[in-house]
Amino acid sequence: MAIYKNLSGNSGVVSYEIKQEAIVVEFKDGRYQNYQYDYLSAGRLNIEEMKRLALIGQGLNTYIMNNVRKGYSSKW
């Protein structure tokens, strides 16, 4: 997994893995720390925006909380 840049300095996101039709996000807190979001669970547009935010290292946690909070396909 790639380390999230966290340009804002206060993100709950630690790292991410971009897949063809999904993204896995590792959060630093919580019972489950890894969440996979995919086209089916969260929608293609949301996933592509999450990939973009992950790559620039800013806004991913906020986007997830505001737009796809429980739209994950699996967690571990």
N, CA, C, O and CB atoms as a CASP TS submission, in Angstrom:
PFRMAT TS
TARGET T0000
AUTHOR 0000-0000-0000
METHOD Language model
MODEL 1
PARENT N/A
ATOM      1  N   MET     1       0.854  -1.182   0.000  1.00  0.00           N
ATOM      2  CA  MET     1       0.000   0.000   0.000  1.00  0.00           C
ATOM      3  C   MET     1       0.893   1.236   0.000  1.00  0.00           C
ATOM      4  O   MET     1       1.984   1.242   0.570  1.00  0.00           O
ATOM      5  CB  MET     1      -0.967   0.003   1.230  1.00  0.00           C
ATOM      6  N   ALA     2       0.399   2.275  -0.652  1.00  0.00           N
ATOM      7  CA  ALA     2       1.132   3.540  -0.727  1.00  0.00           C
ATOM      8  C   ALA     2       0.808   4.398   0.497  1.00  0.00           C
ATOM      9  O   ALA     2      -0.339   4.442   0.941  1.00  0.00           O
ATOM     10  CB  ALA     2       0.784   4.304  -2.036  1.00  0.00           C
ATOM     11  N   ILE     3       1.797   5.062   1.028  1.00  0.00           N
ATOM     12  CA  ILE     3       1.596   5.957   2.166  1.00  0.00           C
ATOM     13  C   ILE     3       0.845   7.202   1.681  1.00  0.00           C
ATOM     14  O   ILE     3       1.201   7.804   0.668  1.00  0.00           O
ATOM     15  CB  ILE     3       2.967   6.346   2.831  1.00  0.00           C
ATOM     16  N   TYR     4      -0.193   7.569   2.422  1.00  0.00           N
ATOM     17  CA  TYR     4      -0.970   8.764   2.112  1.00  0.00           C
ATOM     18  C   TYR     4      -0.174   9.993   2.543  1.00  0.00           C
ATOM     19  O   TYR     4       0.300  10.049   3.678  1.00  0.00           O
ATOM     20  CB  TYR     4      -2.364   8.727   2.812  1.00  0.00           C
ATOM     21  N   LYS     5      -0.021  10.966   1.667  1.00  0.00           N
ATOM     22  CA  LYS     5       0.796  12.158   1.953  1.00  0.00           C
ATOM     23  C   LYS     5       0.253  13.008   3.094  1.00  0.00           C
ATOM     24  O   LYS     5       1.036  13.627   3.814  1.00  0.00           O
ATOM     25  CB  LYS     5       0.902  13.010   0.717  1.00  0.00           C
ATOM     26  N   ASN     6      -1.045  13.054   3.277  1.00  0.00           N
ATOM     27  CA  ASN     6      -1.667  13.796   4.368  1.00  0.00           C
ATOM     28  C   ASN     6      -1.187  15.252   4.413  1.00  0.00           C
ATOM     29  O   ASN     6      -0.668  15.704   5.434  1.00  0.00           O
ATOM     30  CB  ASN     6      -1.373  13.109   5.698  1.00  0.00           C
ATOM     31  N   LEU     7      -1.358  15.964   3.333  1.00  0.00           N
ATOM     32  CA  LEU     7      -0.883  17.347   3.237  1.00  0.00           C
ATOM     33  C   LEU     7      -1.542  18.277   4.247  1.00  0.00           C
ATOM     34  O   LEU     7      -0.952  19.288   4.626  1.00  0.00           O
ATOM     35  CB  LEU     7      -1.123  17.872   1.847  1.00  0.00           C
ATOM     36  N   SER     8      -2.750  17.954   4.688  1.00  0.00           N
ATOM     37  CA  SER     8      -3.411  18.801   5.678  1.00  0.00           C
ATOM     38  C   SER     8      -2.875  18.544   7.082  1.00  0.00           C
ATOM     39  O   SER     8      -3.014  19.390   7.965  1.00  0.00           O
ATOM     40  CB  SER     8      -4.917  18.572   5.647  1.00  0.00           C
ATOM     41  N   GLY     9      -2.267  17.386   7.289  1.00  0.00           N
ATOM     42  CA  GLY     9      -1.677  17.060   8.571  1.00  0.00           C
ATOM     43  C   GLY     9      -2.623  16.472   9.593  1.00  0.00           C
ATOM     44  O   GLY     9      -2.187  16.139  10.696  1.00  0.00           O
ATOM     45  N   ASN    10      -3.901  16.328   9.277  1.00  0.00           N
ATOM     46  CA  ASN    10      -4.841  15.819  10.277  1.00  0.00           C
ATOM     47  C   ASN    10      -5.782  14.744   9.742  1.00  0.00           C
ATOM     48  O   ASN    10      -6.893  14.595  10.249  1.00  0.00           O
ATOM     49  CB  ASN    10      -5.651  16.953  10.826  1.00  0.00           C
ATOM     50  N   SER    11      -5.365  14.009   8.746  1.00  0.00           N
ATOM     51  CA  SER    11      -6.211  12.981   8.144  1.00  0.00           C
ATOM     52  C   SER    11      -6.202  11.706   8.962  1.00  0.00           C
ATOM     53  O   SER    11      -5.214  11.388   9.624  1.00  0.00           O
ATOM     54  CB  SER    11      -5.758  12.685   6.726  1.00  0.00           C
ATOM     55  N   GLY    12      -7.303  10.979   8.914  1.00  0.00           N
ATOM     56  CA  GLY    12      -7.384   9.661   9.515  1.00  0.00           C
ATOM     57  C   GLY    12      -6.885   8.570   8.585  1.00  0.00           C
ATOM     58  O   GLY    12      -6.826   7.402   8.971  1.00  0.00           O
ATOM     59  N   VAL    13      -6.524   8.941   7.354  1.00  0.00           N
ATOM     60  CA  VAL    13      -6.038   7.982   6.362  1.00  0.00           C
ATOM     61  C   VAL    13      -4.530   7.797   6.524  1.00  0.00           C
ATOM     62  O   VAL    13      -3.783   8.769   6.634  1.00  0.00           O
ATOM     63  CB  VAL    13      -6.381   8.454   4.921  1.00  0.00           C
ATOM     64  N   VAL    14      -4.094   6.538   6.538  1.00  0.00           N
ATOM     65  CA  VAL    14      -2.672   6.210   6.663  1.00  0.00           C
ATOM     66  C   VAL    14      -2.082   5.826   5.305  1.00  0.00           C
ATOM     67  O   VAL    14      -1.015   6.307   4.923  1.00  0.00           O
ATOM     68  CB  VAL    14      -2.472   5.063   7.674  1.00  0.00           C
ATOM     69  N   SER    15      -2.787   4.957   4.585  1.00  0.00           N
ATOM     70  CA  SER    15      -2.289   4.487   3.299  1.00  0.00           C
ATOM     71  C   SER    15      -3.458   4.066   2.418  1.00  0.00           C
ATOM     72  O   SER    15      -4.606   4.026   2.858  1.00  0.00           O
ATOM     73  CB  SER    15      -1.300   3.315   3.487  1.00  0.00           C
ATOM     74  N   TYR    16      -3.143   3.757   1.175  1.00  0.00           N
ATOM     75  CA  TYR    16      -4.183   3.378   0.213  1.00  0.00           C
ATOM     76  C   TYR    16      -3.585   2.472  -0.846  1.00  0.00           C
ATOM     77  O   TYR    16      -2.371   2.446  -1.051  1.00  0.00           O
ATOM     78  CB  TYR    16      -4.824   4.630  -0.443  1.00  0.00           C
ATOM     79  N   GLU    17      -4.454   1.730  -1.512  1.00  0.00           N
ATOM     80  CA  GLU    17      -4.067   0.903  -2.647  1.00  0.00           C
ATOM     81  C   GLU    17      -5.106   1.101  -3.736  1.00  0.00           C
ATOM     82  O   GLU    17      -6.293   0.845  -3.534  1.00  0.00           O
ATOM     83  CB  GLU    17      -3.939  -0.606  -2.247  1.00  0.00           C
ATOM     84  N   ILE    18      -4.653   1.550  -4.872  1.00  0.00           N
ATOM     85  CA  ILE    18      -5.553   1.772  -6.007  1.00  0.00           C
ATOM     86  C   ILE    18      -5.628   0.503  -6.837  1.00  0.00           C
ATOM     87  O   ILE    18      -4.609  -0.069  -7.223  1.00  0.00           O
ATOM     88  CB  ILE    18      -5.076   2.968  -6.878  1.00  0.00           C
ATOM     89  N   LYS    19      -6.846   0.079  -7.101  1.00  0.00           N
ATOM     90  CA  LYS    19      -7.106  -1.066  -7.971  1.00  0.00           C
ATOM     91  C   LYS    19      -7.880  -0.557  -9.178  1.00  0.00           C
ATOM     92  O   LYS    19      -8.286   0.605  -9.215  1.00  0.00           O
ATOM     93  CB  LYS    19      -7.899  -2.202  -7.220  1.00  0.00           C
ATOM     94  N   GLN    20      -8.085  -1.423 -10.165  1.00  0.00           N
ATOM     95  CA  GLN    20      -8.737  -0.987 -11.392  1.00  0.00           C
ATOM     96  C   GLN    20     -10.118  -0.397 -11.129  1.00  0.00           C
ATOM     97  O   GLN    20     -10.422   0.687 -11.627  1.00  0.00           O
ATOM     98  CB  GLN    20      -8.848  -2.146 -12.358  1.00  0.00           C
ATOM     99  N   GLU    21     -10.950  -1.075 -10.370  1.00  0.00           N
ATOM    100  CA  GLU    21     -12.315  -0.603 -10.109  1.00  0.00           C
ATOM    101  C   GLU    21     -12.579  -0.436  -8.621  1.00  0.00           C
ATOM    102  O   GLU    21     -13.719  -0.540  -8.167  1.00  0.00           O
ATOM    103  CB  GLU    21     -13.332  -1.569 -10.706  1.00  0.00           C
ATOM    104  N   ALA    22     -11.507  -0.174  -7.857  1.00  0.00           N
ATOM    105  CA  ALA    22     -11.659  -0.073  -6.404  1.00  0.00           C
ATOM    106  C   ALA    22     -10.498   0.689  -5.792  1.00  0.00           C
ATOM    107  O   ALA    22      -9.498   0.975  -6.450  1.00  0.00           O
ATOM    108  CB  ALA    22     -11.766  -1.466  -5.774  1.00  0.00           C
ATOM    109  N   ILE    23     -10.654   1.006  -4.525  1.00  0.00           N
ATOM    110  CA  ILE    23      -9.579   1.566  -3.729  1.00  0.00           C
ATOM    111  C   ILE    23      -9.696   0.990  -2.321  1.00  0.00           C
ATOM    112  O   ILE    23     -10.790   0.893  -1.763  1.00  0.00           O
ATOM    113  CB  ILE    23      -9.629   3.132  -3.717  1.00  0.00           C
ATOM    114  N   VAL    24      -8.553   0.612  -1.759  1.00  0.00           N
ATOM    115  CA  VAL    24      -8.487   0.163  -0.373  1.00  0.00           C
ATOM    116  C   VAL    24      -7.873   1.302   0.425  1.00  0.00           C
ATOM    117  O   VAL    24      -6.835   1.846   0.047  1.00  0.00           O
ATOM    118  CB  VAL    24      -7.651  -1.173  -0.222  1.00  0.00           C
ATOM    119  N   VAL    25      -8.513   1.660   1.525  1.00  0.00           N
ATOM    120  CA  VAL    25      -8.038   2.752   2.365  1.00  0.00           C
ATOM    121  C   VAL    25      -7.763   2.210   3.757  1.00  0.00           C
ATOM    122  O   VAL    25      -8.612   1.543   4.348  1.00  0.00           O
ATOM    123  CB  VAL    25      -9.067   3.916   2.414  1.00  0.00           C
ATOM    124  N   GLU    26      -6.577   2.497   4.280  1.00  0.00           N
ATOM    125  CA  GLU    26      -6.242   2.124   5.649  1.00  0.00           C
ATOM    126  C   GLU    26      -6.382   3.359   6.528  1.00  0.00           C
ATOM    127  O   GLU    26      -5.769   4.396   6.274  1.00  0.00           O
ATOM    128  CB  GLU    26      -4.799   1.528   5.740  1.00  0.00           C
ATOM    129  N   PHE    27      -7.203   3.227   7.570  1.00  0.00           N
ATOM    130  CA  PHE    27      -7.401   4.297   8.536  1.00  0.00           C
ATOM    131  C   PHE    27      -6.566   4.003   9.779  1.00  0.00           C
ATOM    132  O   PHE    27      -6.269   2.845  10.072  1.00  0.00           O
ATOM    133  CB  PHE    27      -8.906   4.449   8.900  1.00  0.00           C
ATOM    134  N   LYS    28      -6.190   5.050  10.506  1.00  0.00           N
ATOM    135  CA  LYS    28      -5.340   4.824  11.675  1.00  0.00           C
ATOM    136  C   LYS    28      -6.102   4.410  12.924  1.00  0.00           C
ATOM    137  O   LYS    28      -5.497   3.852  13.840  1.00  0.00           O
ATOM    138  CB  LYS    28      -4.562   6.057  11.968  1.00  0.00           C
ATOM    139  N   ASP    29      -7.394   4.659  12.999  1.00  0.00           N
ATOM    140  CA  ASP    29      -8.175   4.323  14.187  1.00  0.00           C
ATOM    141  C   ASP    29      -9.375   3.464  13.842  1.00  0.00           C
ATOM    142  O   ASP    29      -9.821   3.421  12.695  1.00  0.00           O
ATOM    143  CB  ASP    29      -8.633   5.586  14.892  1.00  0.00           C
ATOM    144  N   GLY    30      -9.890   2.782  14.853  1.00  0.00           N
ATOM    145  CA  GLY    30     -11.113   2.007  14.681  1.00  0.00           C
ATOM    146  C   GLY    30     -10.885   0.516  14.806  1.00  0.00           C
ATOM    147  O   GLY    30      -9.758   0.025  14.728  1.00  0.00           O
ATOM    148  N   ARG    31     -11.975  -0.183  15.000  1.00  0.00           N
ATOM    149  CA  ARG    31     -11.908  -1.644  15.121  1.00  0.00           C
ATOM    150  C   ARG    31     -11.387  -2.274  13.827  1.00  0.00           C
ATOM    151  O   ARG    31     -10.528  -3.155  13.849  1.00  0.00           O
ATOM    152  CB  ARG    31     -13.299  -2.221  15.470  1.00  0.00           C
ATOM    153  N   TYR    32     -11.916  -1.808  12.720  1.00  0.00           N
ATOM    154  CA  TYR    32     -11.422  -2.236  11.406  1.00  0.00           C
ATOM    155  C   TYR    32     -10.629  -1.077  10.837  1.00  0.00           C
ATOM    156  O   TYR    32     -11.056   0.072  10.946  1.00  0.00           O
ATOM    157  CB  TYR    32     -12.599  -2.663  10.437  1.00  0.00           C
ATOM    158  N   GLN    33      -9.496  -1.352  10.238  1.00  0.00           N
ATOM    159  CA  GLN    33      -8.670  -0.272   9.727  1.00  0.00           C
ATOM    160  C   GLN    33      -8.617  -0.228   8.204  1.00  0.00           C
ATOM    161  O   GLN    33      -8.340   0.829   7.637  1.00  0.00           O
ATOM    162  CB  GLN    33      -7.284  -0.399  10.274  1.00  0.00           C
ATOM    163  N   ASN    34      -8.872  -1.333   7.535  1.00  0.00           N
ATOM    164  CA  ASN    34      -8.819  -1.382   6.078  1.00  0.00           C
ATOM    165  C   ASN    34     -10.225  -1.513   5.505  1.00  0.00           C
ATOM    166  O   ASN    34     -10.995  -2.395   5.885  1.00  0.00           O
ATOM    167  CB  ASN    34      -7.935  -2.550   5.605  1.00  0.00           C
ATOM    168  N   TYR    35     -10.533  -0.618   4.591  1.00  0.00           N
ATOM    169  CA  TYR    35     -11.850  -0.613   3.946  1.00  0.00           C
ATOM    170  C   TYR    35     -11.649  -0.599   2.437  1.00  0.00           C
ATOM    171  O   TYR    35     -10.874   0.198   1.910  1.00  0.00           O
ATOM    172  CB  TYR    35     -12.707   0.616   4.406  1.00  0.00           C
ATOM    173  N   GLN    36     -12.354  -1.486   1.753  1.00  0.00           N
ATOM    174  CA  GLN    36     -12.320  -1.475   0.296  1.00  0.00           C
ATOM    175  C   GLN    36     -13.615  -0.880  -0.217  1.00  0.00           C
ATOM    176  O   GLN    36     -14.704  -1.296   0.177  1.00  0.00           O
ATOM    177  CB  GLN    36     -12.104  -2.900  -0.274  1.00  0.00           C
ATOM    178  N   TYR    37     -13.490   0.082  -1.086  1.00  0.00           N
ATOM    179  CA  TYR    37     -14.616   0.718  -1.770  1.00  0.00           C
ATOM    180  C   TYR    37     -14.478   0.361  -3.240  1.00  0.00           C
ATOM    181  O   TYR    37     -13.383   0.438  -3.797  1.00  0.00           O
ATOM    182  CB  TYR    37     -14.644   2.292  -1.546  1.00  0.00           C
ATOM    183  N   ASP    38     -15.577  -0.028  -3.872  1.00  0.00           N
ATOM    184  CA  ASP    38     -15.486  -0.373  -5.289  1.00  0.00           C
ATOM    185  C   ASP    38     -16.643   0.244  -6.073  1.00  0.00           C
ATOM    186  O   ASP    38     -17.553   0.849  -5.505  1.00  0.00           O
ATOM    187  CB  ASP    38     -15.474  -1.898  -5.470  1.00  0.00           C
ATOM    188  N   TYR    39     -16.582   0.074  -7.382  1.00  0.00           N
ATOM    189  CA  TYR    39     -17.594   0.664  -8.261  1.00  0.00           C
ATOM    190  C   TYR    39     -19.007   0.245  -7.842  1.00  0.00           C
ATOM    191  O   TYR    39     -19.927   1.063  -7.847  1.00  0.00           O
ATOM    192  CB  TYR    39     -17.334   0.256  -9.720  1.00  0.00           C
ATOM    193  N   LEU    40     -19.173  -1.014  -7.485  1.00  0.00           N
ATOM    194  CA  LEU    40     -20.498  -1.517  -7.144  1.00  0.00           C
ATOM    195  C   LEU    40     -20.999  -0.949  -5.812  1.00  0.00           C
ATOM    196  O   LEU    40     -22.174  -0.606  -5.686  1.00  0.00           O
ATOM    197  CB  LEU    40     -20.476  -3.039  -7.085  1.00  0.00           C
ATOM    198  N   SER    41     -20.116  -0.850  -4.830  1.00  0.00           N
ATOM    199  CA  SER    41     -20.547  -0.419  -3.494  1.00  0.00           C
ATOM    200  C   SER    41     -20.670   1.095  -3.355  1.00  0.00           C
ATOM    201  O   SER    41     -21.535   1.583  -2.627  1.00  0.00           O
ATOM    202  CB  SER    41     -19.581  -0.933  -2.460  1.00  0.00           C
ATOM    203  N   ALA    42     -19.813   1.840  -4.047  1.00  0.00           N
ATOM    204  CA  ALA    42     -19.774   3.297  -3.845  1.00  0.00           C
ATOM    205  C   ALA    42     -19.996   4.108  -5.120  1.00  0.00           C
ATOM    206  O   ALA    42     -20.173   5.324  -5.053  1.00  0.00           O
ATOM    207  CB  ALA    42     -18.454   3.683  -3.250  1.00  0.00           C
ATOM    208  N   GLY    43     -19.989   3.460  -6.258  1.00  0.00           N
ATOM    209  CA  GLY    43     -20.192   4.162  -7.528  1.00  0.00           C
ATOM    210  C   GLY    43     -18.881   4.560  -8.188  1.00  0.00           C
ATOM    211  O   GLY    43     -17.920   4.946  -7.522  1.00  0.00           O
ATOM    212  N   ARG    44     -18.864   4.460  -9.493  1.00  0.00           N
ATOM    213  CA  ARG    44     -17.638   4.732 -10.258  1.00  0.00           C
ATOM    214  C   ARG    44     -17.120   6.145 -10.040  1.00  0.00           C
ATOM    215  O   ARG    44     -15.921   6.336  -9.839  1.00  0.00           O
ATOM    216  CB  ARG    44     -17.886   4.509 -11.737  1.00  0.00           C
ATOM    217  N   LEU    45     -18.006   7.138 -10.077  1.00  0.00           N
ATOM    218  CA  LEU    45     -17.556   8.527  -9.920  1.00  0.00           C
ATOM    219  C   LEU    45     -16.920   8.767  -8.554  1.00  0.00           C
ATOM    220  O   LEU    45     -15.909   9.462  -8.451  1.00  0.00           O
ATOM    221  CB  LEU    45     -18.728   9.487 -10.119  1.00  0.00           C
ATOM    222  N   ASN    46     -17.505   8.200  -7.515  1.00  0.00           N
ATOM    223  CA  ASN    46     -16.924   8.341  -6.182  1.00  0.00           C
ATOM    224  C   ASN    46     -15.554   7.678  -6.089  1.00  0.00           C
ATOM    225  O   ASN    46     -14.625   8.244  -5.513  1.00  0.00           O
ATOM    226  CB  ASN    46     -17.858   7.748  -5.139  1.00  0.00           C
ATOM    227  N   ILE    47     -15.430   6.484  -6.651  1.00  0.00           N
ATOM    228  CA  ILE    47     -14.151   5.774  -6.598  1.00  0.00           C
ATOM    229  C   ILE    47     -13.074   6.544  -7.350  1.00  0.00           C
ATOM    230  O   ILE    47     -11.950   6.677  -6.865  1.00  0.00           O
ATOM    231  CB  ILE    47     -14.296   4.362  -7.180  1.00  0.00           C
ATOM    232  N   GLU    48     -13.409   7.046  -8.523  1.00  0.00           N
ATOM    233  CA  GLU    48     -12.412   7.794  -9.298  1.00  0.00           C
ATOM    234  C   GLU    48     -11.993   9.080  -8.584  1.00  0.00           C
ATOM    235  O   GLU    48     -10.829   9.473  -8.657  1.00  0.00           O
ATOM    236  CB  GLU    48     -12.964   8.127 -10.689  1.00  0.00           C
ATOM    237  N   GLU    49     -12.921   9.735  -7.901  1.00  0.00           N
ATOM    238  CA  GLU    49     -12.566  10.922  -7.123  1.00  0.00           C
ATOM    239  C   GLU    49     -11.703  10.543  -5.918  1.00  0.00           C
ATOM    240  O   GLU    49     -10.770  11.270  -5.579  1.00  0.00           O
ATOM    241  CB  GLU    49     -13.837  11.660  -6.656  1.00  0.00           C
ATOM    242  N   MET    50     -11.997   9.430  -5.276  1.00  0.00           N
ATOM    243  CA  MET    50     -11.181   8.970  -4.157  1.00  0.00           C
ATOM    244  C   MET    50      -9.766   8.636  -4.614  1.00  0.00           C
ATOM    245  O   MET    50      -8.801   8.926  -3.907  1.00  0.00           O
ATOM    246  CB  MET    50     -11.823   7.748  -3.494  1.00  0.00           C
ATOM    247  N   LYS    51      -9.637   8.034  -5.783  1.00  0.00           N
ATOM    248  CA  LYS    51      -8.304   7.748  -6.333  1.00  0.00           C
ATOM    249  C   LYS    51      -7.538   9.042  -6.568  1.00  0.00           C
ATOM    250  O   LYS    51      -6.355   9.137  -6.242  1.00  0.00           O
ATOM    251  CB  LYS    51      -8.415   6.948  -7.652  1.00  0.00           C
ATOM    252  N   ARG    52      -8.207  10.031  -7.129  1.00  0.00           N
ATOM    253  CA  ARG    52      -7.565  11.319  -7.407  1.00  0.00           C
ATOM    254  C   ARG    52      -7.085  11.972  -6.117  1.00  0.00           C
ATOM    255  O   ARG    52      -5.956  12.455  -6.041  1.00  0.00           O
ATOM    256  CB  ARG    52      -8.534  12.257  -8.145  1.00  0.00           C
ATOM    257  N   LEU    53      -7.945  11.983  -5.109  1.00  0.00           N
ATOM    258  CA  LEU    53      -7.585  12.593  -3.830  1.00  0.00           C
ATOM    259  C   LEU    53      -6.457  11.822  -3.147  1.00  0.00           C
ATOM    260  O   LEU    53      -5.581  12.425  -2.527  1.00  0.00           O
ATOM    261  CB  LEU    53      -8.807  12.659  -2.910  1.00  0.00           C
ATOM    262  N   ALA    54      -6.473  10.512  -3.256  1.00  0.00           N
ATOM    263  CA  ALA    54      -5.394   9.702  -2.674  1.00  0.00           C
ATOM    264  C   ALA    54      -4.058  10.055  -3.310  1.00  0.00           C
ATOM    265  O   ALA    54      -3.051  10.192  -2.615  1.00  0.00           O
ATOM    266  CB  ALA    54      -5.685   8.197  -2.853  1.00  0.00           C
ATOM    267  N   LEU    55      -4.048  10.201  -4.609  1.00  0.00           N
ATOM    268  CA  LEU    55      -2.803  10.509  -5.312  1.00  0.00           C
ATOM    269  C   LEU    55      -2.247  11.891  -4.981  1.00  0.00           C
ATOM    270  O   LEU    55      -1.031  12.075  -4.928  1.00  0.00           O
ATOM    271  CB  LEU    55      -3.021  10.403  -6.793  1.00  0.00           C
ATOM    272  N   ILE    56      -3.133  12.864  -4.760  1.00  0.00           N
ATOM    273  CA  ILE    56      -2.625  14.202  -4.411  1.00  0.00           C
ATOM    274  C   ILE    56      -2.352  14.329  -2.912  1.00  0.00           C
ATOM    275  O   ILE    56      -1.649  15.246  -2.488  1.00  0.00           O
ATOM    276  CB  ILE    56      -3.627  15.282  -4.849  1.00  0.00           C
ATOM    277  N   GLY    57      -2.903  13.413  -2.106  1.00  0.00           N
ATOM    278  CA  GLY    57      -2.607  13.396  -0.681  1.00  0.00           C
ATOM    279  C   GLY    57      -3.374  14.384   0.161  1.00  0.00           C
ATOM    280  O   GLY    57      -2.904  14.805   1.218  1.00  0.00           O
ATOM    281  N   GLN    58      -4.552  14.757  -0.298  1.00  0.00           N
ATOM    282  CA  GLN    58      -5.339  15.722   0.469  1.00  0.00           C
ATOM    283  C   GLN    58      -6.830  15.542   0.198  1.00  0.00           C
ATOM    284  O   GLN    58      -7.248  15.396  -0.951  1.00  0.00           O
ATOM    285  CB  GLN    58      -4.908  17.157   0.131  1.00  0.00           C
ATOM    286  N   GLY    59      -7.630  15.556   1.271  1.00  0.00           N
ATOM    287  CA  GLY    59      -9.077  15.550   1.139  1.00  0.00           C
ATOM    288  C   GLY    59      -9.754  14.198   1.098  1.00  0.00           C
ATOM    289  O   GLY    59     -10.981  14.134   1.023  1.00  0.00           O
ATOM    290  N   LEU    60      -8.997  13.114   1.144  1.00  0.00           N
ATOM    291  CA  LEU    60      -9.599  11.788   1.007  1.00  0.00           C
ATOM    292  C   LEU    60     -10.499  11.438   2.189  1.00  0.00           C
ATOM    293  O   LEU    60     -11.629  10.996   1.987  1.00  0.00           O
ATOM    294  CB  LEU    60      -8.512  10.736   0.863  1.00  0.00           C
ATOM    295  N   ASN    61     -10.030  11.625   3.395  1.00  0.00           N
ATOM    296  CA  ASN    61     -10.837  11.297   4.569  1.00  0.00           C
ATOM    297  C   ASN    61     -12.136  12.106   4.589  1.00  0.00           C
ATOM    298  O   ASN    61     -13.207  11.554   4.845  1.00  0.00           O
ATOM    299  CB  ASN    61     -10.035  11.554   5.852  1.00  0.00           C
ATOM    300  N   THR    62     -12.046  13.394   4.324  1.00  0.00           N
ATOM    301  CA  THR    62     -13.234  14.258   4.298  1.00  0.00           C
ATOM    302  C   THR    62     -14.213  13.800   3.225  1.00  0.00           C
ATOM    303  O   THR    62     -15.419  13.750   3.464  1.00  0.00           O
ATOM    304  CB  THR    62     -12.832  15.723   4.053  1.00  0.00           C
ATOM    305  N   TYR    63     -13.701  13.467   2.048  1.00  0.00           N
ATOM    306  CA  TYR    63     -14.562  13.006   0.961  1.00  0.00           C
ATOM    307  C   TYR    63     -15.289  11.725   1.354  1.00  0.00           C
ATOM    308  O   TYR    63     -16.489  11.590   1.112  1.00  0.00           O
ATOM    309  CB  TYR    63     -13.740  12.779  -0.316  1.00  0.00           C
ATOM    310  N   ILE    64     -14.567  10.787   1.958  1.00  0.00           N
ATOM    311  CA  ILE    64     -15.189   9.539   2.381  1.00  0.00           C
ATOM    312  C   ILE    64     -16.293   9.818   3.404  1.00  0.00           C
ATOM    313  O   ILE    64     -17.401   9.298   3.277  1.00  0.00           O
ATOM    314  CB  ILE    64     -14.133   8.579   2.972  1.00  0.00           C
ATOM    315  N   MET    65     -15.999  10.627   4.404  1.00  0.00           N
ATOM    316  CA  MET    65     -16.984  10.910   5.453  1.00  0.00           C
ATOM    317  C   MET    65     -18.225  11.629   4.905  1.00  0.00           C
ATOM    318  O   MET    65     -19.336  11.397   5.383  1.00  0.00           O
ATOM    319  CB  MET    65     -16.342  11.756   6.553  1.00  0.00           C
ATOM    320  N   ASN    66     -18.042  12.485   3.920  1.00  0.00           N
ATOM    321  CA  ASN    66     -19.159  13.266   3.370  1.00  0.00           C
ATOM    322  C   ASN    66     -19.930  12.573   2.253  1.00  0.00           C
ATOM    323  O   ASN    66     -21.089  12.906   2.007  1.00  0.00           O
ATOM    324  CB  ASN    66     -18.648  14.565   2.862  1.00  0.00           C
ATOM    325  N   ASN    67     -19.302  11.611   1.570  1.00  0.00           N
ATOM    326  CA  ASN    67     -19.929  11.067   0.365  1.00  0.00           C
ATOM    327  C   ASN    67     -20.136   9.556   0.330  1.00  0.00           C
ATOM    328  O   ASN    67     -21.123   9.096  -0.244  1.00  0.00           O
ATOM    329  CB  ASN    67     -19.123  11.443  -0.788  1.00  0.00           C
ATOM    330  N   VAL    68     -19.258   8.783   0.912  1.00  0.00           N
ATOM    331  CA  VAL    68     -19.359   7.322   0.781  1.00  0.00           C
ATOM    332  C   VAL    68     -19.210   6.594   2.113  1.00  0.00           C
ATOM    333  O   VAL    68     -18.877   5.410   2.133  1.00  0.00           O
ATOM    334  CB  VAL    68     -18.306   6.819  -0.184  1.00  0.00           C
ATOM    335  N   ARG    69     -19.438   7.248   3.162  1.00  0.00           N
ATOM    336  CA  ARG    69     -19.181   6.759   4.524  1.00  0.00           C
ATOM    337  C   ARG    69     -19.354   5.240   4.691  1.00  0.00           C
ATOM    338  O   ARG    69     -18.413   4.561   5.103  1.00  0.00           O
ATOM    339  CB  ARG    69     -20.100   7.465   5.483  1.00  0.00           C
ATOM    340  N   LYS    70     -20.504   4.718   4.387  1.00  0.00           N
ATOM    341  CA  LYS    70     -20.739   3.277   4.556  1.00  0.00           C
ATOM    342  C   LYS    70     -20.814   2.548   3.212  1.00  0.00           C
ATOM    343  O   LYS    70     -21.380   1.459   3.123  1.00  0.00           O
ATOM    344  CB  LYS    70     -22.032   3.043   5.341  1.00  0.00           C
ATOM    345  N   GLY    71     -20.249   3.145   2.185  1.00  0.00           N
ATOM    346  CA  GLY    71     -20.286   2.551   0.855  1.00  0.00           C
ATOM    347  C   GLY    71     -19.115   1.621   0.577  1.00  0.00           C
ATOM    348  O   GLY    71     -18.661   1.524  -0.564  1.00  0.00           O
ATOM    349  N   TYR    72     -18.625   0.943   1.589  1.00  0.00           N
ATOM    350  CA  TYR    72     -17.507   0.024   1.392  1.00  0.00           C
ATOM    351  C   TYR    72     -18.043  -1.360   1.034  1.00  0.00           C
ATOM    352  O   TYR    72     -19.177  -1.706   1.366  1.00  0.00           O
ATOM    353  CB  TYR    72     -16.614  -0.045   2.663  1.00  0.00           C
ATOM    354  N   SER    73     -17.220  -2.135   0.359  1.00  0.00           N
ATOM    355  CA  SER    73     -17.614  -3.497  -0.003  1.00  0.00           C
ATOM    356  C   SER    73     -17.073  -4.526   0.988  1.00  0.00           C
ATOM    357  O   SER    73     -17.635  -5.613   1.125  1.00  0.00           O
ATOM    358  CB  SER    73     -17.125  -3.827  -1.410  1.00  0.00           C
ATOM    359  N   SER    74     -15.987  -4.188   1.675  1.00  0.00           N
ATOM    360  CA  SER    74     -15.445  -5.079   2.706  1.00  0.00           C
ATOM    361  C   SER    74     -14.571  -4.264   3.659  1.00  0.00           C
ATOM    362  O   SER    74     -14.129  -3.159   3.346  1.00  0.00           O
ATOM    363  CB  SER    74     -14.627  -6.250   2.066  1.00  0.00           C
ATOM    364  N   LYS    75     -14.340  -4.854   4.831  1.00  0.00           N
ATOM    365  CA  LYS    75     -13.471  -4.222   5.821  1.00  0.00           C
ATOM    366  C   LYS    75     -12.770  -5.304   6.612  1.00  0.00           C
ATOM    367  O   LYS    75     -13.312  -6.388   6.829  1.00  0.00           O
ATOM    368  CB  LYS    75     -14.272  -3.283   6.760  1.00  0.00           C
ATOM    369  N   TRP    76     -11.553  -4.995   7.041  1.00  0.00           N
ATOM    370  CA  TRP    76     -10.778  -5.948   7.834  1.00  0.00           C
ATOM    371  C   TRP    76      -9.762  -5.235   8.683  1.00  0.00           C
ATOM    372  O   TRP    76      -9.014  -5.877   9.420  1.00  0.00           O
ATOM    373  CB  TRP    76     -10.086  -6.961   6.938  1.00  0.00           C
TER
END
